[in-house]
């Protein structure tokens, strides 16, 4: 992971804050649904927040491929590279 990825991960963690029921240590290996307990509606709300913050659109098929915070950071970096 490089500096851009670190910045993306930090922004993901900030965006996750309001969605979490209790404080959790989040790393790139954190599973978004299993470890954070987000249901599908919370995940979609969270994705919309990230789309706004990063000025991207994450296709549903890409969301289905994302399991961890690291996966999400890589997806965001790739999508930002296309704009």
Order of alpha helices (4+ residues) and beta strands (2+ residues): alpha-alpha-alpha-alpha
